[in-house]
Every structure is written in structure tokens, then in C-alpha cells.
Amino acid sequence: MHNAASPLPELDNVAPRIALPDPSAEPVHYTRYRDLSLGSHFQPIFSIAHGRAVGYEGLVRAQYDDGRPESPAALLAMPRNGRECLELDRTCRTLHMHNFARQASGHAWLFLNLNSQYLVSERPDIGFTRNLLHATGIPAHRLVIEIIESEVRDQAQLKQFIRHFRELGCLIAIDDFGAGHSNFDRIWDLEPDIVKIDRRLIQDASSSGRVERILNGIVSLLHEAGCLVVVEGVESEHEALLAIAANADMLQGFHFAKPQPCIVDPPGVAQTFARLRRGRQWQSVKRRADQQHYSRGIEGLFQQALADFTARQQFAQSSALLFSDSRTVRCYLLDEAGHQVSPSVYPLHSQQRLNLQFAPLLCGDHANWSHKHYHYRALKQPGVVQVSRPYLSIADSRMCITLSQTVHVGGLLRVFCCDLDWQDQ
């Protein structure tokens, strides 16, 4: 802790126009709160595409005069009522903005957490941020206000404050999305510029293929809503690769940089992201190769079944040639328009595992699968075996991959399909 650093002005005395500090002076300031000294730490937020920091989140650090640290959670629990919570929230924002203004940060954003719960409940003067922007000289377009939307019940009041920050020129970010009671209704309603995915999602995705698919879907939906996406809490290369595979825009976490009082990007970060992007490309190729390898052992049987069906036109009997492979789940035949023109044929080992809870979906009669990739890809490349990506089958609500190929029988074009059970590796 730099004891020589000067304190910040009192909150109530922040005037609309205060001269910027001397750039040659000590770049880090501290302020007092009760018997604690509060300081700022800044954690970089990196753009995957640019391979560099495009923003920094301001985080408070507290310690006693004897050097003992106090946790941020304990600090934030000290206020006794909503008004004191708002005062501490403003103290932290003032501290971070003054410290950020004194450092070389280029055009990067400053992300500031705002306790929206107390901002709404206390209904304070909304001119505070405007005055603070004038006092520090930070342009409003470089300030990203982070709110946790699930904290607030008064949606109308929250939207009013968000409108105020937008009118100032600030950006709005939703923090910790995917945790607690987060829901997409508020994303549609609040229309944030940026959404930060809660760290729990990337942690769970690193050990669960199901959660990984959920993460991919969440990122896709947020993009459709017009939001940029930051994945927080990235602590390993594997998690970074998962976030990149999910098509996130930015990453934040200890794997890249820990919060520091001075803004200094880690060395070699551009090379790190170049390596990660190459790793993602290799990972994609490897995953596709794994799928091809998984199906390769059965492709010979699949070709035998196609030849037998062409010769005998007995779909059930031809499908039985595939049942010696325990991965086979079902076979079915589609016409050129995607209609299922045969009953689904199941091997005995698959019949024994059918879940009758999904009985309304098990019968494929009159179903149309023209919207499925395994149908239109087979039509696009006739006579070539197509291997689909893993997907959730509506027939029994489990993951599978599908082999499909066109075949001509009796002057008609058909698509022969075989579903294989897919277990997340």
C-alpha cells in the first residue's frame, strides 16, 4: 500500500469540474472508509478477435492500517442500511474513476459495478455520475455500467436509471448472467449492450458436454438480442477454448490476468490469443475427426444395408444388418420431401432402453424431417454417406449422430437414415 498517496475528495464535494491530477504524480489513490483504506484494482477484459485488453473492471480492495486485508464481501456487508450501501457504492465508483483517469488506458472501457438494488430503493440524485465524469475527464462512452438485473424488483425504476445512463452516453452491461434468477425476459426488456456470463457456467461446461451446449445456446441467443458477450472467471486454457468455441466476444479471468492496482497488460497476450485461436481450430478439426472415427466402424455395415435394400426393397430386413453394432439406435426411411415413409426399426438392445415417457414421439409415421441437416445434406450430395454432428433426438430425447445417404429404389429417391447413440466424451 502506498501510504503517500493522497485521498480522494469527499463524495459530497465532488464538483462538476475539477482539474485532472498531474500525470507525473503517484498514479494510485486511496480513500478512507471507517477504519479501512480502500484502493482500486483493475482486471483486464480481452477481446478474442483483437488479442488485447479492450476494457478493465474496477474492483475494490480494502485493508486495515496494520496491513491486514479485508475481503470485498466483508466490506460490502458493513453498511447498516440502504443509504449507507449507496454511499459505499459511490465511494468505490469515485475511487475507481479517479484511479482509472490517472493511468494510460488508451480507448479502453472502464467497467464499474453499480449496486442497482440500492440505486432503485434509495432513488438518489441521478446527477452523481454526470458530475463524476466531468470531475475525472473520462468520456461517457468509455464507461460501462454493470448491473445485476436479478437484484431488482422495480423494473420500471431500473429502466429509468438505465435510460439516464444511456442519455449520458454510457454503455450498459448485465453482470453474472446465468446465476440466480437471471432470465431472458429482462434481456429483451433492458436491452443491454454487453452481457457478462457468470463464471459458474464456464466452470460447469468444462466438465459437462450438456452444459457446454447450453453455454453455446446462451451465447447465440444473446447475440441474436444484439448483445456482446463476456465470459467471466476463465481460469484455464480449457475454459478459454470452450468460451471461444461458444463464440463469446470477450474473456476475463485469472488465466489471463489477475487484478492489479496499475493498468499493465500481461506480456505476450496477443500471442496467447493467437495460440488459442489455433487451438480452437485444431479442436474443431479433432472433434469432427472423432465423429468420423466413431462412425467409421459402422459405415461398412451401412453400405451393406443400402445395397441389400436396393436389391430386395425390404427395409426392415436390410436395417437388421446394422443391428450387430451396439451403437445402432434406429433406422428409418425418408422420401425426397423429408416425409418418413417407413416405421422406425429398432434393434432389440435399443427397444429395451426406450423411454416410454416419450411415447408420443417414438412413432415416426407421418413425420417430416426435411428441416434436419442429415436430410438436406444427403440430398445435396447424393450417393455420399453423411455423418451429422451430435444432436438431441426428439424421438427419445437423447444425443445421437445420424448416418444418411440417398438411394434409388423402384424409380424413387429415398434417404436411408441410421441413428447411432452418442455419449459425450
C-alpha positions in Angstrom: 0.0 0.0 0.0 1.4 3.4 -1.0 0.9 5.4 2.2 2.0 8.6 0.5 -0.9 8.5 -1.9 -3.4 11.4 -1.4 -7.0 10.7 -0.5 -9.8 11.4 -2.9 -12.1 14.4 -2.3 -15.2 13.8 -0.2 -18.2 12.5 -2.1 -20.5 15.3 -1.3 -17.8 17.8 -2.5 -17.3 16.3 -6.0 -17.8 19.4 -8.2 -18.8 19.3 -11.8 -15.4 20.4 -13.0 -12.2 19.5 -11.1 -8.8 19.8 -12.8 -7.3 16.4 -13.7 -4.4 15.2 -11.5 -0.9 15.8 -12.6 0.1 12.8 -14.8 3.6 12.8 -13.2 2.1 12.3 -9.7 1.6 9.0 -8.0 -0.9 7.1 -10.2 -2.7 5.2 -7.5 -5.0 6.9 -5.0 -6.7 5.5 -1.9 -9.5 6.7 0.3 -10.7 6.0 3.9 -13.8 4.1 4.8 -14.3 3.7 8.5 -11.1 2.2 9.7 -10.1 0.8 6.3 -8.0 2.1 3.4 -9.7 1.4 0.1 -7.9 1.1 -3.2 -8.6 0.1 -6.8 -7.6 -2.9 -8.7 -8.3 -3.3 -12.4 -8.8 -6.6 -14.2 -8.4 -6.6 -18.0 -11.2 -7.8 -20.3 -9.8 -9.2 -23.5 -11.2 -9.2 -27.0 -10.7 -12.7 -28.5 -10.5 -11.2 -32.1 -8.1 -8.4 -31.2 -6.0 -10.4 -28.8 -5.7 -7.4 -26.4 -7.4 -5.7 -23.5 -10.4 -3.6 -24.5 -11.7 -2.9 -21.0 -10.9 -3.1 -17.3 -13.2 -3.9 -14.4 -12.7 -1.7 -11.3 -12.6 -3.8 -8.2 -12.2 -2.6 -4.6 -9.5 -3.8 -2.3 -9.5 -2.9 1.5 -7.0 -3.2 4.3 -6.5 -2.1 7.8 -3.7 0.3 8.9 -1.6 -2.7 10.1 -1.7 -4.2 6.6 -4.3 -6.9 7.2 -6.6 -7.2 4.2 -10.4 -7.3 4.4 -12.4 -9.2 1.8 -14.6 -7.3 -0.6 -17.6 -9.4 0.6 -17.0 -8.3 4.2 -16.5 -4.7 3.2 -19.8 -4.7 1.3 -21.6 -6.2 4.3 -20.5 -3.3 6.6 -23.3 -0.8 5.7 -26.2 -0.9 8.0 -29.0 0.3 5.7 -29.7 1.2 2.1 -28.4 4.7 2.3 -25.1 3.6 3.7 -24.9 0.9 0.9 -25.4 3.6 -1.7 -22.7 5.8 -0.1 -20.2 2.9 -0.1 -21.2 2.1 -3.7 -20.5 5.8 -4.7 -17.2 5.8 -2.8 -16.0 2.8 -4.8 -17.1 4.3 -8.1 -15.4 7.6 -7.3 -12.2 5.8 -6.3 -12.1 3.7 -9.4 -12.8 6.5 -11.8 -10.2 8.8 -10.4 -7.6 6.0 -10.4 -8.5 4.9 -13.9 -8.3 8.5 -15.2 -4.7 8.8 -13.9 -3.4 5.9 -15.9 -2.7 5.2 -19.6 -5.5 3.0 -20.9 -5.9 4.1 -24.5 -9.5 3.9 -25.6 -10.4 1.0 -23.3 -13.6 0.8 -21.4 -13.9 1.1 -17.6 -16.4 -1.4 -16.2 -18.0 -0.3 -12.9 -20.3 -2.4 -10.8 -23.3 -0.4 -9.7 -25.5 -1.7 -6.9 -28.7 -1.4 -8.7 -30.8 -2.7 -5.8 -29.9 0.4 -3.6 -29.9 2.7 -6.6 -33.5 1.9 -7.1 -34.6 1.7 -3.5 -32.9 4.9 -2.4 -33.8 6.9 -5.5 -30.8 9.1 -5.3 -29.9 12.2 -7.3 -29.1 10.9 -10.8 -26.6 13.7 -11.4 -23.9 12.0 -9.5 -22.4 10.1 -12.4 -22.5 13.1 -14.7 -20.6 15.1 -12.1 -18.1 12.3 -11.7 -17.5 12.1 -15.4 -16.8 15.8 -15.5 -14.5 15.6 -12.5 -12.3 12.8 -13.9 -12.4 13.8 -17.6 -13.4 10.3 -18.6 -15.6 10.4 -21.7 -19.0 8.8 -21.0 -18.7 6.4 -23.9 -15.7 4.7 -22.1 -17.8 3.9 -19.0 -19.7 0.6 -18.9 -22.2 0.4 -16.0 -22.6 -3.2 -14.8 -25.8 -4.1 -13.1 -27.1 -7.4 -11.7 -30.6 -7.5 -13.1 -31.9 -10.2 -10.8 -31.3 -7.9 -7.8 -34.1 -5.5 -8.7 -37.8 -6.0 -8.4 -38.8 -2.5 -9.5 -38.2 -3.0 -13.2 -39.7 0.4 -14.2 -37.4 2.3 -11.9 -34.4 0.3 -13.0 -35.2 1.1 -16.6 -35.5 4.8 -15.7 -32.0 4.8 -14.3 -30.6 2.8 -17.3 -32.2 5.4 -19.6 -30.4 8.1 -17.7 -27.0 6.4 -18.1 -27.7 5.9 -21.8 -28.5 9.6 -22.2 -25.2 10.4 -20.6 -23.6 8.2 -23.3 -22.6 5.2 -21.1 -22.9 1.6 -22.0 -24.9 -0.9 -20.0 -23.8 -4.4 -19.1 -25.7 -7.1 -17.3 -23.4 -8.9 -14.8 -23.5 -12.5 -13.6 -26.0 -13.6 -16.2 -26.8 -17.3 -15.8 -26.7 -17.2 -12.0 -29.6 -17.0 -9.6 -32.8 -15.8 -11.1 -31.4 -14.4 -14.4 -33.8 -14.7 -17.3 -34.0 -13.7 -20.9 -37.2 -11.6 -20.4 -35.1 -8.9 -18.8 -32.5 -9.1 -21.6 -35.3 -8.3 -24.1 -36.6 -5.6 -21.8 -33.4 -3.8 -20.7 -31.5 -4.2 -24.0 -28.0 -4.2 -22.5 -25.0 -3.5 -24.8 -22.9 -6.2 -23.1 -23.8 -9.3 -21.1 -21.3 -11.0 -18.7 -21.8 -14.7 -18.3 -21.4 -15.9 -14.7 -18.2 -17.8 -14.0 -20.2 -20.9 -12.8 -21.3 -21.7 -16.4 -17.8 -21.9 -17.8 -16.7 -24.0 -14.9 -19.6 -26.4 -15.3 -19.1 -26.5 -19.1 -15.5 -27.7 -18.6 -16.8 -31.0 -17.2 -20.2 -31.4 -18.8 -20.9 -31.6 -22.5 -24.6 -30.8 -21.7 -23.7 -27.6 -20.0 -21.2 -26.8 -22.8 -24.1 -27.0 -25.3 -26.3 -24.8 -23.0 -23.5 -22.2 -22.9 -23.3 -22.2 -26.7 -27.0 -21.7 -26.9 -27.0 -18.8 -24.4 -24.2 -17.0 -26.3 -26.1 -17.5 -29.5 -29.4 -16.1 -28.1 -27.6 -13.1 -26.6 -26.0 -12.3 -29.9 -29.5 -12.5 -31.5 -30.6 -10.0 -28.9 -27.9 -7.6 -30.0 -25.6 -8.1 -27.0 -21.8 -8.5 -26.9 -20.8 -11.4 -24.6 -18.1 -11.6 -22.0 -17.3 -14.9 -20.3 -16.1 -14.2 -16.8 -14.0 -16.4 -14.5 -11.8 -18.1 -17.1 -9.1 -19.9 -15.1 -7.7 -22.4 -17.5 -6.8 -22.9 -21.2 -9.6 -25.5 -21.5 -12.2 -23.0 -20.2 -10.8 -20.4 -22.6 -11.1 -22.8 -25.6 -14.7 -23.6 -24.5 -15.6 -19.9 -24.4 -14.0 -19.3 -27.8 -15.9 -22.3 -29.2 -19.1 -20.9 -27.8 -18.4 -17.8 -29.9 -18.0 -15.4 -27.0 -16.6 -11.9 -27.8 -14.5 -11.2 -24.7 -12.9 -13.1 -21.9 -12.0 -12.2 -18.3 -10.3 -14.3 -15.7 -7.2 -15.3 -13.8 -5.9 -17.4 -16.7 -5.1 -14.2 -18.5 -4.5 -11.6 -15.8 -5.2 -11.0 -12.1 -6.5 -7.6 -10.9 -3.7 -5.1 -10.3 -3.7 -1.5 -9.0 -1.9 -0.3 -12.1 -3.0 -1.0 -15.6 -0.4 -3.2 -17.1 -1.3 -5.8 -19.7 0.5 -9.2 -19.3 3.3 -9.8 -21.8 2.7 -11.9 -24.9 -1.1 -11.7 -24.6 -1.5 -11.3 -28.4 0.5 -14.5 -28.9 -1.6 -16.2 -26.3 -4.8 -15.5 -28.1 -3.3 -16.4 -31.5 -2.4 -19.8 -30.0 -5.9 -20.2 -28.5 -7.5 -19.4 -31.8 -5.3 -22.0 -33.5 -6.1 -24.4 -30.7 -9.8 -23.8 -31.3 -9.4 -24.6 -35.0 -7.5 -27.8 -34.2 -10.1 -28.7 -31.6 -12.9 -28.3 -34.2 -11.0 -30.5 -36.7 -10.3 -33.1 -34.0 -14.0 -33.1 -32.9 -15.1 -33.7 -36.4 -12.4 -36.4 -36.8 -13.7 -38.0 -33.6 -17.2 -38.1 -35.0 -16.0 -39.6 -38.3 -13.9 -42.2 -36.4 -16.9 -43.0 -34.2 -19.0 -43.8 -37.3 -16.3 -45.3 -39.5 -16.6 -48.8 -38.0 -20.2 -49.0 -38.9 -20.0 -47.4 -42.4 -19.2 -50.8 -43.9 -22.4 -52.2 -42.4 -24.3 -49.2 -43.6 -23.2 -49.7 -47.2 -24.2 -53.4 -47.0 -27.6 -52.3 -45.7 -28.0 -49.8 -48.6 -27.0 -52.4 -51.2 -29.4 -55.0 -49.7 -32.2 -52.5 -49.7 -31.6 -51.5 -53.3 -31.7 -55.2 -54.3 -34.5 -56.5 -52.1 -36.5 -53.4 -51.2 -37.2 -54.9 -47.7 -36.4 -52.0 -45.4 -36.7 -53.8 -42.1 -34.6 -56.8 -43.1 -32.0 -54.5 -44.6 -31.8 -52.4 -41.5 -31.2 -55.6 -39.4 -27.7 -55.8 -41.0 -26.8 -52.7 -38.8 -28.1 -54.2 -35.6 -24.9 -56.2 -34.8 -23.3 -52.9 -33.8 -24.5 -51.9 -30.3 -24.4 -48.2 -31.2 -27.3 -48.5 -33.6 -30.4 -46.9 -32.1 -32.9 -46.9 -35.0 -33.3 -46.9 -38.8 -35.9 -45.1 -40.8 -36.5 -44.1 -44.5 -37.4 -40.7 -45.8 -38.7 -39.5 -49.2 -37.3 -36.6 -51.1 -39.6 -34.2 -49.4 -38.5 -35.4 -45.9 -41.6 -37.4 -45.0 -40.9 -40.6 -43.1 -42.2 -43.4 -45.4 -41.3 -46.4 -43.1 -41.9 -47.2 -39.5 -38.8 -46.7 -37.3 -37.0 -50.0 -37.0 -35.3 -50.7 -33.6 -32.7 -53.4 -32.7 -33.6 -55.4 -29.6 -31.0 -53.8 -27.4 -32.4 -50.3 -28.3 -36.0 -51.4 -27.8 -35.2 -52.5 -24.2 -33.9 -48.9 -23.5 -36.8 -47.0 -25.0 -38.2 -44.5 -22.5 -42.0 -44.7 -22.6 -42.2 -41.2 -21.1 -41.5 -40.1 -24.7 -44.0 -42.5 -26.3 -45.9 -39.7 -28.2 -42.7 -39.0 -30.1 -41.5 -42.5 -30.7 -43.7 -43.2 -33.7 -42.3 -41.6 -36.9 -45.4 -42.2 -39.0 -46.3 -39.1 -41.0 -43.4 -37.2 -39.5 -41.4 -34.8 -41.8 -37.6 -34.4 -41.2 -36.9 -32.1 -44.2 -35.6 -29.4 -41.7 -32.9 -31.7 -40.4 -29.3 -31.4 -41.6 -29.0 -35.2 -42.2 -31.8 -35.0 -44.8 -30.9 -31.9 -46.8 -27.2 -32.7 -46.8 -27.9 -36.2 -48.2 -29.9 -34.6 -51.0 -27.2 -32.1 -51.7 -24.5 -34.8 -52.0 -26.4 -37.9 -53.4 -24.7 -41.2 -53.1 -22.3 -39.9 -50.4 -22.6 -41.0 -46.7 -23.3 -38.0 -44.5 -22.3 -38.0 -40.8 -24.2 -35.5 -38.7 -23.0 -33.5 -35.7 -24.2 -34.8 -32.4 -27.7 -33.5 -31.7 -30.6 -34.2 -29.3 -33.1 -36.6 -31.0 -36.7 -35.7 -30.5 -37.6 -39.4 -30.8 -36.3 -40.4 -27.4 -34.6 -37.2 -26.0 -31.0 -38.5 -26.1 -27.9 -37.5 -28.0 -27.2 -39.2 -31.3 -25.5 -38.8 -34.6 -27.1 -39.8 -37.9 -25.7 -41.6 -40.9 -27.7 -40.8 -44.1 -27.4 -41.4 -47.8 -29.7 -41.2 -50.8 -30.6 -44.4 -52.6 -32.8 -45.1 -55.6 -35.4 -47.9 -55.3 -38.3 -48.6 -57.7 -37.6 -45.4 -59.6 -37.9 -43.3 -56.4 -35.3 -41.3 -54.4 -35.1 -42.2 -50.8 -32.9 -41.2 -47.9 -31.8 -44.1 -45.7 -31.1 -43.0 -42.1 -29.4 -44.7 -39.2 -29.1 -43.1 -35.7 -26.2 -44.0 -33.5 -26.1 -43.5 -29.8 -23.7 -40.7 -28.9 -22.2 -40.4 -25.4 -20.4 -37.2 -24.5 -16.7 -38.0 -24.4 
